[in-house]
């Protein structure tokens, strides 16, 4: 097995506020590996403080693109039937959210609430719900 040094990154996971003085030097085949703030591993972004903010921000951005697709699919009277739209949401949106959810489930509630808000907007549109505020 051959490891590429220019594709490899190292992340120092910590909860300290000021760790600028401590910069570890990790070497592979005599070449130094870059120390990064976050790294992607199997599609999940791990940041150095394990807040999951970079991963959830990217996930929400991806869901917004999928929301545009669902909006176009369900547009007007000639839009897709509710059963078909529900199947599309399950296969495209829910699967995307479910992947890695057991890992990033420990994120702050305010970050997870942003994800819930986006999901509810997609579900509301796909199932034909109105844009109402429930009091």
N, C-alpha and C positions, 0 to 999 in steps of 0.2 A: 504494500500500500504506500502510495506517495502522497504526502501532504504539501499543498501549495502555500508558501508563506505570504504571497500577495492576496490570497483569498481568505486567509485566516485572520481572525481578530480575537483579542482577549478582553474580557469584561471583568472588572473587579466589583463584585456585589457587596454593597455596604449600606449602612444607614447613617453614616457620619455626614455632617453638613460640610465640613472643610477637610477634604482629603487631598488637596492639591499638592501638598508637599510629598506625599507618598505616591510614587509612580513606579510600579513594578516593571522590571525588564524581563520579558518572556522571549526566549530565543528558540528557534526551530531551524535546524541545519545551519547554525551559525548566523542566521539572520534574525533581526529583532521583529517581533510581531507587534502590530499596532494595538494600543490600548484604546478601546472605544467606550462610549457612554451606553450603547445598546448594540445588540446583535440579534440577527434573525436565525432561528433554528427551527427547521421543519415548519416554516410559515408563521411561527409565533415570535414576536419581538420581545426579547428580554431586556429590560433597562437596568441600569446599575443599582437602582434603589427598589426594584421590583414593584413599581407603582402601576405598571401596565398601561400608562398613559399613551406612549407611542403606539402600542399595539391597538388599543381601543380607538385612538384617533384615526388610524389607517383603516380599521374595520368599519367605523362609521362612515368614512369617506367612500369606501367600497359599497356600503349599503345605500348611500345616497345615489350612486350611479344605478344600482339595481332598482331603486325606487323610481327613477325616471323611466326605466323600462316597464315597470309595473303600471305606472301612470299612463304610458302610451298604450299598453295592452288593454287597459280597462277604460279607455277614453269613450265617453258618450254612451249613447244607446246601443251602438253597434260594437261595443266592447266585448271582451271575452266573458263567458258565463262565470258565475261565482265559483262553481266547482273547479273549473279549469284554472282560474286565477289562484285559488287556494292551493292546488297542486303545484303550480309554478312557485308560489311563495315558499311552500315546504321544501321543494327541491333546490331552489336557488338561494333563498334568504336564510331560512332556518338552519340549513346545513352549514352555511358560512358562519353563523353565530355559534352553532354547537361545536364546531371544530376548535378545540383548545379551551372550551369554557370551563372545564374542571381546573385548568391552570390559572386563568385570569379571573376566576370567580372570587378571588380574595382581594380584588381591587376596591378602591373607595366607592362608597355608595353613589356619590355624585357622578363618578365616571360611568358606573353601570346604569345610572338613570338616563344619561345621554343615549346609551345604547337602547334602552327600553323605549325612550321617546321615538327614536328613529324606527324601531320595529313596530310600534303601535301605529305610526303614520302609514307604514307600508301595509299593515294588516287592514287598517281602516279603509284604505283606497281599494285594496284587492277584494274586500268583502262588501264593498258598496256602502260603507258607513259615511256619515256626513262629518264635516269638520266642526264639531261642536265641543264646547267646554262643558264638562259635567261638574256641577257644583255639589 
